[in-house]
């Protein structure tokens, strides 16, 4: 149990770690450096955790925005028939919020001039089923109905629009090669014309570069799908954590040749990249906290040497050696607490600044985002602060034992 005497003396040492001579001034610098080391280590660790959590949240939100939580497709790569009845079966599962049909296939898209042609995935959908893309339509609107010209609307990615020189209101031509060379009676690609009604930008370079959206009926007509056929069904869940369990349940219910996959499996590479950051980056950054804790050992040993005469006097006046040990453990606890709280305050202030101003910019091609995202988690702060304080208190045990071993007579007589 910590007594008021030990606590007050530890606070006195902390506040009075300076003096009139040069040596005591240096001692104050060492103590402040120890506190600063803990602050930097704690702040860096919290910032790393915030950024990693932010990446995980942003990447998952964007990927889920395109593919939802679970996708149902065919092993054979063929369209899903009787999609309406299949959709009703899946909607009956508990925890299913929405089931969105999608017709997705390869097409060639040419600009109004006809000189530039590029391949992409043309996605037939409803605006209500893709709110994520609708909210990120930066030019025009996410409208897939008939435009003022009477042509159906198409919404394209910003990169594709830039590469083909497309603007809102431009006429584009899509060519479907589906069925060519498969024995069907089709000697040339099917052709459809659309009008660009919107341009979206999500920050996911591959997605902004390879997708264009039209209405479900227009996609069915271009790719020669029947009215009851779709490429896949995208399932949104109330609880995203149940995506894998829901996939297994759907597979057990509908069976082959259909299968269901959670979105983390569809885009395994992206989620593995996020998982790598979450597991490695905090581990590496936490070394700073460990180094700062060991710096406390050197700082407290210098305090012991400087205060040896006072420690001897305290022992001579009847204080036990256990009390002196507790005194320096309290000292280490105070250093760790001040440093951890200061580091946490810095991390929170920087997180707020990053959220508002985006101080740390990123290349979207490499990170899928133009700025480092941050997400503050109270549990991360609590665990990091407690771990830092405990580590610093444990690191002060060696100086505490050294202080307790001081010989009172010798230090009083010879000044330490």
VOSE-698630 format. One record per residue (C-alpha): residue in one letter; x, y, z. Coordinates in steps of 0.2 Angstrom, whole numbers, plus 5000, padded with zeros to 4 digits. Layout:
BEGIN
AXYZ...
This chain:
BEGIN
X500050005000X500750174995X500850295010X500650485009X502450505014X503050404999X501850484987X502350664992X504150634992X504050554974X503150714968X504450814977X505850724967X504850744951X504550924953X506250954961X507350864949X508251024946X509451124956X510651274955X512151184949X512451114931X512250934937X510550954944X510051054928X510550904918X509650784930X508050884926X508350864907X508550674909X506950654919X506050764906X506850664892X506150504900X504450574901X504550634883X505150464877X503650384885X502550514877X503250494860X503150304861X501350304867X500850434854X501650344840X500850184845X499150254846X499350344830X499850184822X498350094829X497150234823X497850244806X497750054804X495950044810X495550194799X496250094784X495249944789X493650044790X493850134774X494449994763X493149874770X491750014767X492350034749X492449854745X490849814753X490049964744X490449874728X490149694732X489149694748X489449564762X489149404753X489049364734X488049214727X488649154710X488849004699X490348884699X490148864680X490149054677X488449054669X487049174674X485949124688X484249074682X482649094692X483449244701X481849304709X481449144718X483249124723X483149304730X481649264740X482449114747X483949214753X482949354760X482149234771X483749204780X483949294797X485149444797X484949474779X484549664776X484549664757X484849554742X485349654726X485349574708X486749624697X487149584679X489049604676X489949564660X491449614649X491049754636X492049874625X491650054627X492050184614X491950374616X490850494606X492250524593X492450334591X494350344591X494650274608X493950104613X494250024630X493749864639X492849864655X491549774666X489749844663X488749824678X486849824677X486049874693X484849994702X485350154710X484550104726X485649944727X487250044726X487150194738X489050194741X489350234722X487850354721X488550454736X490250464727X489650524710X490650684709X489950744692X488150734686X487050604695X486950424698X485450414685X485250254675X483650294667X483350384650X484250544648X483550704640X484150634623X483150474625X484650364627X484850264643X486050334656X487750264660X488850314675X490750284673X492250294684X493350454684X494850364678X493950284663X493150454659X494850544660X495650414649X494250414635X493950604637X492150584642X491050714650X489250724656X488050714641X489250624629X488650484619X489550324621X489450154612X489549984621X489949824612X489549654619X490649504613X489649384624X489149224614X490349254600X491349094595X490148984606X489148904593X487749034594X487149114579X487949284581X489149354569X489549524576X489549604593X487949674600X487949864601X487049984613X487250174615X487150264631X487250444637X488550484651X487450544666X488750534680X490550514684X491050424701X492650424711X492950314725X494850314727X494950134723X495950154707X495549984700X493650004702X493650184695X494550124680X493549964676X491749984680X490250074672X488450064678X486850044668X485149994672X484749804675X483649794660X484849874648X486249754654X485149604651X484749664634X486549704629X487149534636X485649434630X485149384648X483349324651X482249424662X482449304676X484349294674X485749384684X487649364685X487549364704X486649414720X487449534732X486849514750X486949654763X486949584781X486349674797X487949604806X489449604794X490349494806X489249344801X489749354783X490649184783X489349094793X487949164781X488949104766X489048924774X487148934778X486748984760X487848854752X486948714763X485248784758X485448804739X486948684735X487948664719X488148734706X487848894715X489048954729X489249094741X490749194746X491049324759X491749484752X493449454762X493649304751X493249384735X494549524738X495749414748X497249514742X496549684749X495949614765X497649524768X498549684765X497449774778X497749624790X499649634788X499649814793X498549784808X499649644814X501449714810X501349904811X500849914830X502049784834X503449874827X502950044834X502649974851X504549944852X504650134855X503650114871X504849974877X506350084873X505650234882X505250124897X507050064898X507650244897X506750264913X507950144921X509450264917X508450414922X507950344939X509650284943X510350454940X509050524952X509550394965X511350444963X510850634965X509750604979X510750474988X511050585003X509250625005X508850445004X510050405017X509350535028X507550465026X508250285030X509150355046X507550435051X506650265052X505950235035X506050055029X506949995014X505249935007X504550115009X506050174998X505750044985X503950104984X504450284983X505450254967X504050134960X502850284963X504150394954X504250274939X502350264939X502150454939X503450474924X502450334915X500750414918X501250594913X502150524898X500750414893X499350544895X500350674886X500650554871X498850504871X498350694871X499550724856X498850574847X497050624849X497450804844X498450744828X496950624824X495750774824X496950874814X497150734801X495250704800X494950894796X496450944786X497150774779X498950824784X499650654779X499350634760X499450464751X499650414733X497950334729X498750214717X499650124731X498450144746X496750164738X496550324748X497150504745X497450534764X497850424779X496150384788X496050384807X494850304818X494850324837X494450174848X494250204866X494850024870X496450054861X496850214871X496450134887X497449974884X498950074877X498950194892X498850054905X500149954896X501350104895X501150144914X501349964919X502849944909X503650104915X503250054933X504049884931X505549964923X505850074939X506049914949X507949904947X508250084952X507050064967X508049914973X509650014971X508950154981X508350034995X510149974996X510850145000X511850145017X511250285028X512850315038X513950315023X512950435013X512650555027X514450555032X515250565015X513850645005X513450484995
